[in-house]
Amino acid sequence: MVRIEKSGITSAEAMRRIAKAAGLPEGAVSAAGHKDRAARARQWISLPVPIRAPLPELRSAESDELKVLEAARHGNKLRPGHQRGNRFTITIRALPAGGLGRAASILARLRDTGVPNNFGPQRFGRDGDNAERALACVRGTAHWPRDRRLKSLFMSALQSKAFNRLLELRLETGTLGTALLGDVMQKHATGGLFDVEDPAKETLRAQALEISATGLLPGPRARRAQHEAKVFEDRALAEVGIGDSELALLDDGTRRALRYPLDPEARLAAGAEPDTMVLEVFLPSGAYATVLLGELMKPEQGEVLRALPES
């Protein structure tokens, strides 16, 4: 296991440089997830080294963009999803008057309600149209890209769009923090799933943030909600344009919690520079910092306008 710090390069580029320094093919180096190119990020990556061989010399990989912090032997290979989560320290600039107080109030509210777990804008590609491109491919009006990674990104964007629409519907109807008949609920302590048969009973547990409803990432093998909860799922699929024929051609699919409990140690404080505030928070695997920031930076009127950096 090698712990790196990077800034200004993607995780894939960092792993490519480490592989080259270690004399390994690019595919031999793996990670549990990818970190934002623009961030100063620290993460673990893994590479195969025979037990009798010395640890590789990696200094040739280092630059202003990439530092090797430590290396240690481990018995396992890191694979996507192995991380428990990510810890963030984020500085928010150009803070309006009263912005810190408003954000602190929102953060306190999220402690009680949980944080909406929708996918952030980066899930949908630079131009935000990956889901639409995937839908065209599923319907046969466009061709899938030959690159498997791109095809996977398109497919996941379409599934994510359906999930986000379902979450929006639950927010609009005030049912995000309640249990509906037929909901597939997740236990936050264990990750276990179960179907709701007694909504009143399970709503009490949901209000205590012991459990949360899950949303559908559609696919032919994904577990489906039933009864009242299924009405929401069916509407979200229809609005995104996924019918039975499209559903059958998607990847397997799965379920994802519609919200998650906020890190109890999350904190906001005034930054060292004028008109700034600093958020420190641990987010579970799969949660988007951009989504939490969107909640904290909501204006009193209008909407948050987000722009992705030029690549």
Short mmCIF file of the C-alpha atoms (twelve columns), coordinates in Angstrom:
data_MODEL
# 
_entry.id   MODEL 
# 
loop_
_atom_site.group_PDB 
_atom_site.id 
_atom_site.type_symbol 
_atom_site.label_atom_id 
_atom_site.label_alt_id 
_atom_site.label_comp_id 
_atom_site.label_asym_id 
_atom_site.label_seq_id 
_atom_site.Cartn_x 
_atom_site.Cartn_y 
_atom_site.Cartn_z 
_atom_site.pdbx_PDB_model_num 
ATOM 1   C CA . MET A 1   0.000   0.000   0.000   1 
ATOM 2   C CA . VAL A 2   1.301   3.421   -0.951  1 
ATOM 3   C CA . ARG A 3   -0.142  6.643   0.437   1 
ATOM 4   C CA . ILE A 4   0.108   9.563   -1.945  1 
ATOM 5   C CA . GLU A 5   -0.749  13.248  -2.016  1 
ATOM 6   C CA . LYS A 6   -1.745  14.737  -5.344  1 
ATOM 7   C CA . SER A 7   -2.973  18.024  -6.746  1 
ATOM 8   C CA . GLY A 8   -3.705  19.074  -10.302 1 
ATOM 9   C CA . ILE A 9   -3.749  15.525  -11.697 1 
ATOM 10  C CA . THR A 10  -6.326  12.748  -11.698 1 
ATOM 11  C CA . SER A 11  -6.009  9.631   -9.586  1 
ATOM 12  C CA . ALA A 12  -5.603  7.652   -12.810 1 
ATOM 13  C CA . GLU A 13  -2.594  9.773   -13.816 1 
ATOM 14  C CA . ALA A 14  -1.095  9.434   -10.324 1 
ATOM 15  C CA . MET A 15  -1.422  5.653   -10.516 1 
ATOM 16  C CA . ARG A 16  0.105   5.635   -13.994 1 
ATOM 17  C CA . ARG A 17  3.167   7.502   -12.700 1 
ATOM 18  C CA . ILE A 18  3.500   5.188   -9.697  1 
ATOM 19  C CA . ALA A 19  3.233   2.136   -11.953 1 
ATOM 20  C CA . LYS A 20  5.951   3.478   -14.250 1 
ATOM 21  C CA . ALA A 21  8.282   4.201   -11.313 1 
ATOM 22  C CA . ALA A 22  7.708   0.693   -9.938  1 
ATOM 23  C CA . GLY A 23  8.274   -0.935  -13.329 1 
ATOM 24  C CA . LEU A 24  4.729   -2.295  -13.440 1 
ATOM 25  C CA . PRO A 25  1.974   -2.189  -16.082 1 
ATOM 26  C CA . GLU A 26  -0.624  0.511   -15.448 1 
ATOM 27  C CA . GLY A 27  -3.360  -2.005  -14.695 1 
ATOM 28  C CA . ALA A 28  -1.378  -3.474  -11.793 1 
ATOM 29  C CA . VAL A 29  -1.951  -0.401  -9.633  1 
ATOM 30  C CA . SER A 30  -5.389  0.007   -8.081  1 
ATOM 31  C CA . ALA A 31  -7.322  2.227   -5.701  1 
ATOM 32  C CA . ALA A 32  -10.577 2.199   -3.770  1 
ATOM 33  C CA . GLY A 33  -11.788 5.350   -5.513  1 
ATOM 34  C CA . HIS A 34  -10.788 8.413   -7.471  1 
ATOM 35  C CA . LYS A 35  -10.200 11.856  -5.976  1 
ATOM 36  C CA . ASP A 36  -10.953 15.217  -7.538  1 
ATOM 37  C CA . ARG A 37  -8.199  16.502  -9.801  1 
ATOM 38  C CA . ALA A 38  -8.440  20.063  -8.487  1 
ATOM 39  C CA . ALA A 39  -8.264  19.088  -4.814  1 
ATOM 40  C CA . ARG A 40  -5.164  18.496  -2.729  1 
ATOM 41  C CA . ALA A 41  -6.054  14.909  -1.966  1 
ATOM 42  C CA . ARG A 42  -4.438  12.092  -0.033  1 
ATOM 43  C CA . GLN A 43  -5.320  8.492   -0.765  1 
ATOM 44  C CA . TRP A 44  -4.027  4.935   -0.580  1 
ATOM 45  C CA . ILE A 45  -3.254  2.912   -3.697  1 
ATOM 46  C CA . SER A 46  -2.016  -0.669  -3.941  1 
ATOM 47  C CA . LEU A 47  0.509   -2.436  -6.172  1 
ATOM 48  C CA . PRO A 48  1.754   -6.031  -6.234  1 
ATOM 49  C CA . VAL A 49  5.227   -6.647  -4.782  1 
ATOM 50  C CA . PRO A 50  6.471   -10.210 -4.139  1 
ATOM 51  C CA . ILE A 51  6.990   -10.916 -0.459  1 
ATOM 52  C CA . ARG A 52  10.714  -11.565 -0.934  1 
ATOM 53  C CA . ALA A 53  11.268  -8.480  -3.066  1 
ATOM 54  C CA . PRO A 54  12.159  -5.092  -1.573  1 
ATOM 55  C CA . LEU A 55  9.614   -2.291  -1.722  1 
ATOM 56  C CA . PRO A 56  10.040  -0.375  -4.991  1 
ATOM 57  C CA . GLU A 57  11.792  2.954   -5.156  1 
ATOM 58  C CA . LEU A 58  9.132   5.495   -6.162  1 
ATOM 59  C CA . ARG A 59  10.947  8.817   -5.979  1 
ATOM 60  C CA . SER A 60  11.043  9.107   -9.767  1 
ATOM 61  C CA . ALA A 61  7.238   9.457   -9.720  1 
ATOM 62  C CA . GLU A 62  7.312   12.518  -7.484  1 
ATOM 63  C CA . SER A 63  6.800   16.083  -8.660  1 
ATOM 64  C CA . ASP A 64  5.064   19.251  -7.525  1 
ATOM 65  C CA . GLU A 65  1.810   17.437  -8.370  1 
ATOM 66  C CA . LEU A 66  2.521   14.106  -6.671  1 
ATOM 67  C CA . LYS A 67  4.167   13.111  -3.401  1 
ATOM 68  C CA . VAL A 68  4.687   9.655   -1.910  1 
ATOM 69  C CA . LEU A 69  3.945   9.932   1.813   1 
ATOM 70  C CA . GLU A 70  4.466   6.349   2.997   1 
ATOM 71  C CA . ALA A 71  4.488   2.728   1.904   1 
ATOM 72  C CA . ALA A 72  3.777   -0.478  3.804   1 
ATOM 73  C CA . ARG A 73  3.070   -4.105  3.009   1 
ATOM 74  C CA . HIS A 74  -0.472  -5.444  3.116   1 
ATOM 75  C CA . GLY A 75  -2.085  -8.745  2.244   1 
ATOM 76  C CA . ASN A 76  -4.887  -7.419  0.053   1 
ATOM 77  C CA . LYS A 77  -5.389  -5.473  -3.146  1 
ATOM 78  C CA . LEU A 78  -7.449  -2.295  -2.997  1 
ATOM 79  C CA . ARG A 79  -10.557 -2.464  -5.151  1 
ATOM 80  C CA . PRO A 80  -13.258 0.107   -5.950  1 
ATOM 81  C CA . GLY A 81  -15.585 0.573   -2.997  1 
ATOM 82  C CA . HIS A 82  -13.166 -0.640  -0.341  1 
ATOM 83  C CA . GLN A 83  -12.990 2.768   1.336   1 
ATOM 84  C CA . ARG A 84  -15.298 3.586   4.242   1 
ATOM 85  C CA . GLY A 85  -15.459 7.206   3.200   1 
ATOM 86  C CA . ASN A 86  -13.555 10.433  2.632   1 
ATOM 87  C CA . ARG A 87  -12.544 13.231  4.973   1 
ATOM 88  C CA . PHE A 88  -12.788 16.774  3.604   1 
ATOM 89  C CA . THR A 89  -11.514 20.202  4.581   1 
ATOM 90  C CA . ILE A 90  -13.112 22.698  2.201   1 
ATOM 91  C CA . THR A 91  -12.723 26.478  2.106   1 
ATOM 92  C CA . ILE A 92  -15.739 28.384  0.774   1 
ATOM 93  C CA . ARG A 93  -14.921 31.872  -0.500  1 
ATOM 94  C CA . ALA A 94  -16.826 35.049  -1.406  1 
ATOM 95  C CA . LEU A 95  -19.090 34.520  1.593   1 
ATOM 96  C CA . PRO A 96  -22.048 36.951  1.643   1 
ATOM 97  C CA . ALA A 97  -23.029 38.818  4.796   1 
ATOM 98  C CA . GLY A 98  -24.605 36.384  7.238   1 
ATOM 99  C CA . GLY A 99  -23.529 33.414  5.129   1 
ATOM 100 C CA . LEU A 100 -21.763 31.577  7.923   1 
ATOM 101 C CA . GLY A 101 -24.761 31.846  10.238  1 
ATOM 102 C CA . ARG A 102 -27.162 30.600  7.565   1 
ATOM 103 C CA . ALA A 103 -24.877 27.709  6.654   1 
ATOM 104 C CA . ALA A 104 -24.487 26.751  10.313  1 
ATOM 105 C CA . SER A 105 -28.272 26.676  10.702  1 
ATOM 106 C CA . ILE A 106 -28.597 24.436  7.646   1 
ATOM 107 C CA . LEU A 107 -25.875 22.131  8.982   1 
ATOM 108 C CA . ALA A 108 -27.736 21.848  12.297  1 
ATOM 109 C CA . ARG A 109 -30.933 21.023  10.418  1 
ATOM 110 C CA . LEU A 110 -29.150 18.314  8.428   1 
ATOM 111 C CA . ARG A 111 -28.059 16.695  11.688  1 
ATOM 112 C CA . ASP A 112 -31.737 16.124  12.436  1 
ATOM 113 C CA . THR A 113 -32.977 15.195  8.961   1 
ATOM 114 C CA . GLY A 114 -29.988 13.498  7.333   1 
ATOM 115 C CA . VAL A 115 -28.305 14.644  4.135   1 
ATOM 116 C CA . PRO A 116 -29.927 14.029  0.725   1 
ATOM 117 C CA . ASN A 117 -27.743 11.470  -1.035  1 
ATOM 118 C CA . ASN A 118 -28.241 12.539  -4.647  1 
ATOM 119 C CA . PHE A 119 -25.485 12.274  -7.215  1 
ATOM 120 C CA . GLY A 120 -23.535 15.453  -7.896  1 
ATOM 121 C CA . PRO A 121 -23.233 17.153  -11.303 1 
ATOM 122 C CA . GLN A 122 -19.860 15.535  -12.000 1 
ATOM 123 C CA . ARG A 123 -21.666 12.195  -12.290 1 
ATOM 124 C CA . PHE A 124 -23.230 13.338  -15.553 1 
ATOM 125 C CA . GLY A 125 -20.149 14.368  -17.522 1 
ATOM 126 C CA . ARG A 126 -18.535 17.635  -18.453 1 
ATOM 127 C CA . ASP A 127 -21.510 18.754  -20.560 1 
ATOM 128 C CA . GLY A 128 -24.067 17.153  -18.251 1 
ATOM 129 C CA . ASP A 129 -25.521 15.009  -21.038 1 
ATOM 130 C CA . ASN A 130 -24.146 11.527  -20.342 1 
ATOM 131 C CA . ALA A 131 -27.533 10.240  -19.187 1 
ATOM 132 C CA . GLU A 132 -29.229 11.426  -22.389 1 
ATOM 133 C CA . ARG A 133 -26.475 9.851   -24.474 1 
ATOM 134 C CA . ALA A 134 -26.917 6.552   -22.632 1 
ATOM 135 C CA . LEU A 135 -30.673 6.621   -23.178 1 
ATOM 136 C CA . ALA A 136 -30.131 7.100   -26.909 1 
ATOM 137 C CA . CYS A 137 -27.760 4.122   -26.956 1 
ATOM 138 C CA . VAL A 138 -30.205 1.937   -25.039 1 
ATOM 139 C CA . ARG A 139 -32.950 2.855   -27.523 1 
ATOM 140 C CA . GLY A 140 -30.716 2.113   -30.498 1 
ATOM 141 C CA . THR A 141 -30.675 5.660   -31.897 1 
ATOM 142 C CA . ALA A 142 -26.954 6.017   -31.074 1 
ATOM 143 C CA . HIS A 143 -24.006 3.667   -30.667 1 
ATOM 144 C CA . TRP A 144 -22.268 2.893   -27.396 1 
ATOM 145 C CA . PRO A 145 -18.661 4.124   -27.236 1 
ATOM 146 C CA . ARG A 146 -16.063 1.419   -27.807 1 
ATOM 147 C CA . ASP A 147 -14.237 2.423   -24.635 1 
ATOM 148 C CA . ARG A 148 -15.664 0.235   -21.844 1 
ATOM 149 C CA . ARG A 149 -14.974 2.896   -19.254 1 
ATOM 150 C CA . LEU A 150 -16.970 5.490   -21.199 1 
ATOM 151 C CA . LYS A 151 -19.823 3.057   -21.705 1 
ATOM 152 C CA . SER A 152 -19.891 2.386   -17.962 1 
ATOM 153 C CA . LEU A 153 -19.895 6.131   -17.238 1 
ATOM 154 C CA . PHE A 154 -22.818 6.693   -19.616 1 
ATOM 155 C CA . MET A 155 -24.790 3.798   -18.128 1 
ATOM 156 C CA . SER A 156 -24.217 4.880   -14.532 1 
ATOM 157 C CA . ALA A 157 -25.237 8.445   -15.422 1 
ATOM 158 C CA . LEU A 158 -28.610 7.235   -16.688 1 
ATOM 159 C CA . GLN A 159 -29.168 5.104   -13.599 1 
ATOM 160 C CA . SER A 160 -28.123 8.037   -11.418 1 
ATOM 161 C CA . LYS A 161 -30.536 10.395  -13.153 1 
ATOM 162 C CA . ALA A 162 -33.421 8.051   -12.310 1 
ATOM 163 C CA . PHE A 163 -32.242 7.875   -8.699  1 
ATOM 164 C CA . ASN A 164 -31.967 11.660  -8.425  1 
ATOM 165 C CA . ARG A 165 -35.475 12.129  -9.813  1 
ATOM 166 C CA . LEU A 166 -36.867 9.666   -7.282  1 
ATOM 167 C CA . LEU A 167 -35.116 11.544  -4.480  1 
ATOM 168 C CA . GLU A 168 -36.562 14.830  -5.765  1 
ATOM 169 C CA . LEU A 169 -40.059 13.331  -5.714  1 
ATOM 170 C CA . ARG A 170 -39.631 12.179  -2.126  1 
ATOM 171 C CA . LEU A 171 -38.389 15.644  -1.139  1 
ATOM 172 C CA . GLU A 172 -41.241 17.380  -2.963  1 
ATOM 173 C CA . THR A 173 -43.819 15.225  -1.172  1 
ATOM 174 C CA . GLY A 174 -42.162 15.418  2.246   1 
ATOM 175 C CA . THR A 175 -41.587 11.650  2.368   1 
ATOM 176 C CA . LEU A 176 -37.790 11.508  2.331   1 
ATOM 177 C CA . GLY A 177 -37.591 10.968  6.088   1 
ATOM 178 C CA . THR A 178 -40.581 8.653   6.394   1 
ATOM 179 C CA . ALA A 179 -41.305 5.016   5.592   1 
ATOM 180 C CA . LEU A 180 -43.868 4.143   2.935   1 
ATOM 181 C CA . LEU A 181 -45.579 0.799   2.525   1 
ATOM 182 C CA . GLY A 182 -43.307 -1.297  0.309   1 
ATOM 183 C CA . ASP A 183 -40.196 0.841   0.838   1 
ATOM 184 C CA . VAL A 184 -36.875 -0.976  0.799   1 
ATOM 185 C CA . MET A 185 -35.220 0.455   3.903   1 
ATOM 186 C CA . GLN A 186 -31.552 0.367   4.848   1 
ATOM 187 C CA . LYS A 187 -30.211 0.022   8.387   1 
ATOM 188 C CA . HIS A 188 -27.457 2.608   8.760   1 
ATOM 189 C CA . ALA A 189 -25.593 0.590   11.389  1 
ATOM 190 C CA . THR A 190 -25.246 -2.570  9.290   1 
ATOM 191 C CA . GLY A 191 -26.278 -1.711  5.734   1 
ATOM 192 C CA . GLY A 192 -28.937 -4.420  5.773   1 
ATOM 193 C CA . LEU A 193 -32.088 -4.010  3.661   1 
ATOM 194 C CA . PHE A 194 -35.671 -4.905  4.505   1 
ATOM 195 C CA . ASP A 195 -39.160 -4.253  3.129   1 
ATOM 196 C CA . VAL A 196 -41.569 -2.010  5.025   1 
ATOM 197 C CA . GLU A 197 -44.770 -3.720  6.134   1 
ATOM 198 C CA . ASP A 198 -45.637 -1.357  9.002   1 
ATOM 199 C CA . PRO A 199 -45.005 2.257   7.845   1 
ATOM 200 C CA . ALA A 200 -45.968 3.871   11.167  1 
ATOM 201 C CA . LYS A 201 -43.520 1.733   13.121  1 
ATOM 202 C CA . GLU A 202 -40.659 2.173   10.663  1 
ATOM 203 C CA . THR A 203 -41.246 5.919   10.310  1 
ATOM 204 C CA . LEU A 204 -40.340 6.305   13.993  1 
ATOM 205 C CA . ARG A 205 -37.029 4.582   13.309  1 
ATOM 206 C CA . ALA A 206 -36.513 6.708   10.205  1 
ATOM 207 C CA . GLN A 207 -37.096 9.890   12.182  1 
ATOM 208 C CA . ALA A 208 -34.416 8.714   14.621  1 
ATOM 209 C CA . LEU A 209 -32.062 8.223   11.633  1 
ATOM 210 C CA . GLU A 210 -31.680 4.534   12.405  1 
ATOM 211 C CA . ILE A 211 -32.927 3.654   8.931   1 
ATOM 212 C CA . SER A 212 -33.578 5.370   5.611   1 
ATOM 213 C CA . ALA A 213 -35.486 4.557   2.462   1 
ATOM 214 C CA . THR A 214 -33.389 3.459   -0.485  1 
ATOM 215 C CA . GLY A 215 -33.768 4.559   -4.069  1 
ATOM 216 C CA . LEU A 216 -33.513 2.551   -7.253  1 
ATOM 217 C CA . LEU A 217 -30.498 2.574   -9.532  1 
ATOM 218 C CA . PRO A 218 -32.497 0.789   -12.216 1 
ATOM 219 C CA . GLY A 219 -31.450 -2.459  -13.799 1 
ATOM 220 C CA . PRO A 220 -32.940 -5.885  -14.523 1 
ATOM 221 C CA . ARG A 221 -31.602 -7.427  -11.298 1 
ATOM 222 C CA . ALA A 222 -32.213 -4.533  -8.918  1 
ATOM 223 C CA . ARG A 223 -34.546 -5.128  -5.990  1 
ATOM 224 C CA . ARG A 224 -37.777 -3.194  -6.479  1 
ATOM 225 C CA . ALA A 225 -39.997 -1.377  -4.026  1 
ATOM 226 C CA . GLN A 226 -43.650 -2.372  -3.777  1 
ATOM 227 C CA . HIS A 227 -47.059 -0.831  -3.085  1 
ATOM 228 C CA . GLU A 228 -46.974 2.906   -2.297  1 
ATOM 229 C CA . ALA A 229 -43.197 3.232   -2.662  1 
ATOM 230 C CA . LYS A 230 -43.334 1.604   -6.092  1 
ATOM 231 C CA . VAL A 231 -45.595 4.391   -7.338  1 
ATOM 232 C CA . PHE A 232 -42.760 6.854   -6.756  1 
ATOM 233 C CA . GLU A 233 -40.226 4.568   -8.439  1 
ATOM 234 C CA . ASP A 234 -42.425 4.026   -11.485 1 
ATOM 235 C CA . ARG A 235 -43.026 7.758   -11.868 1 
ATOM 236 C CA . ALA A 236 -39.287 8.537   -11.662 1 
ATOM 237 C CA . LEU A 237 -38.478 5.915   -14.295 1 
ATOM 238 C CA . ALA A 238 -41.203 7.201   -16.595 1 
ATOM 239 C CA . GLU A 239 -40.085 10.819  -16.293 1 
ATOM 240 C CA . VAL A 240 -36.488 9.884   -17.096 1 
ATOM 241 C CA . GLY A 241 -37.668 7.829   -20.076 1 
ATOM 242 C CA . ILE A 242 -36.889 4.318   -18.852 1 
ATOM 243 C CA . GLY A 243 -39.570 1.799   -19.777 1 
ATOM 244 C CA . ASP A 244 -39.491 -1.986  -19.607 1 
ATOM 245 C CA . SER A 245 -37.527 -2.318  -22.859 1 
ATOM 246 C CA . GLU A 246 -34.861 0.175   -21.722 1 
ATOM 247 C CA . LEU A 247 -34.719 -1.344  -18.241 1 
ATOM 248 C CA . ALA A 248 -33.876 -4.771  -19.634 1 
ATOM 249 C CA . LEU A 249 -30.792 -3.376  -21.407 1 
ATOM 250 C CA . LEU A 250 -29.262 -1.566  -18.422 1 
ATOM 251 C CA . ASP A 251 -26.539 -2.917  -16.152 1 
ATOM 252 C CA . ASP A 252 -27.734 -5.063  -13.253 1 
ATOM 253 C CA . GLY A 253 -28.741 -2.125  -11.037 1 
ATOM 254 C CA . THR A 254 -28.834 -1.808  -7.270  1 
ATOM 255 C CA . ARG A 255 -30.259 0.325   -4.472  1 
ATOM 256 C CA . ARG A 256 -28.749 3.306   -2.643  1 
ATOM 257 C CA . ALA A 257 -29.867 5.127   0.490   1 
ATOM 258 C CA . LEU A 258 -31.810 8.298   -0.302  1 
ATOM 259 C CA . ARG A 259 -30.099 10.085  2.582   1 
ATOM 260 C CA . TYR A 260 -27.351 9.482   5.146   1 
ATOM 261 C CA . PRO A 261 -26.739 10.657  8.721   1 
ATOM 262 C CA . LEU A 262 -24.456 13.668  8.915   1 
ATOM 263 C CA . ASP A 263 -21.030 13.129  10.465  1 
ATOM 264 C CA . PRO A 264 -21.571 14.122  14.147  1 
ATOM 265 C CA . GLU A 265 -18.176 15.852  14.164  1 
ATOM 266 C CA . ALA A 266 -18.882 17.959  11.057  1 
ATOM 267 C CA . ARG A 267 -18.109 21.591  11.772  1 
ATOM 268 C CA . LEU A 268 -18.181 24.996  10.103  1 
ATOM 269 C CA . ALA A 269 -15.937 27.857  11.172  1 
ATOM 270 C CA . ALA A 270 -14.825 31.228  9.907   1 
ATOM 271 C CA . GLY A 271 -11.805 30.958  7.641   1 
ATOM 272 C CA . ALA A 272 -8.448  32.633  8.171   1 
ATOM 273 C CA . GLU A 273 -9.091  34.940  5.201   1 
ATOM 274 C CA . PRO A 274 -11.889 37.527  5.064   1 
ATOM 275 C CA . ASP A 275 -15.267 36.363  3.723   1 
ATOM 276 C CA . THR A 276 -14.440 32.673  3.922   1 
ATOM 277 C CA . MET A 277 -15.665 29.707  5.927   1 
ATOM 278 C CA . VAL A 278 -14.180 26.242  6.341   1 
ATOM 279 C CA . LEU A 279 -16.125 22.983  6.393   1 
ATOM 280 C CA . GLU A 280 -14.601 19.895  7.991   1 
ATOM 281 C CA . VAL A 281 -16.599 16.706  7.451   1 
ATOM 282 C CA . PHE A 282 -16.309 12.960  6.927   1 
ATOM 283 C CA . LEU A 283 -18.618 11.634  4.209   1 
ATOM 284 C CA . PRO A 284 -19.494 7.972   3.660   1 
ATOM 285 C CA . SER A 285 -18.359 6.235   0.507   1 
ATOM 286 C CA . GLY A 286 -20.420 7.353   -2.478  1 
ATOM 287 C CA . ALA A 287 -21.601 10.639  -0.948  1 
ATOM 288 C CA . TYR A 288 -20.809 13.828  -2.865  1 
ATOM 289 C CA . ALA A 289 -19.203 16.798  -1.144  1 
ATOM 290 C CA . THR A 290 -20.633 19.026  -3.887  1 
ATOM 291 C CA . VAL A 291 -24.154 18.008  -2.833  1 
ATOM 292 C CA . LEU A 292 -23.531 18.900  0.805   1 
ATOM 293 C CA . LEU A 293 -21.966 22.199  -0.264  1 
ATOM 294 C CA . GLY A 294 -25.031 22.921  -2.395  1 
ATOM 295 C CA . GLU A 295 -27.183 22.537  0.714   1 
ATOM 296 C CA . LEU A 296 -24.959 24.812  2.819   1 
ATOM 297 C CA . MET A 297 -24.592 27.476  0.123   1 
ATOM 298 C CA . LYS A 298 -28.256 27.742  -0.819  1 
ATOM 299 C CA . PRO A 299 -29.244 31.386  -1.399  1 
ATOM 300 C CA . GLU A 300 -32.419 32.686  0.189   1 
ATOM 301 C CA . GLN A 301 -33.861 32.988  -3.335  1 
ATOM 302 C CA . GLY A 302 -32.971 31.407  -6.676  1 
ATOM 303 C CA . GLU A 303 -30.629 28.491  -7.027  1 
ATOM 304 C CA . VAL A 304 -26.960 27.637  -6.728  1 
ATOM 305 C CA . LEU A 305 -25.220 27.950  -10.083 1 
ATOM 306 C CA . ARG A 306 -22.391 25.418  -10.363 1 
ATOM 307 C CA . ALA A 307 -19.699 25.489  -13.047 1 
ATOM 308 C CA . LEU A 308 -17.268 22.620  -13.596 1 
ATOM 309 C CA . PRO A 309 -13.638 23.602  -14.268 1 
ATOM 310 C CA . GLU A 310 -12.432 23.470  -17.843 1 
ATOM 311 C CA . SER A 311 -10.428 20.302  -18.562 1 
# 
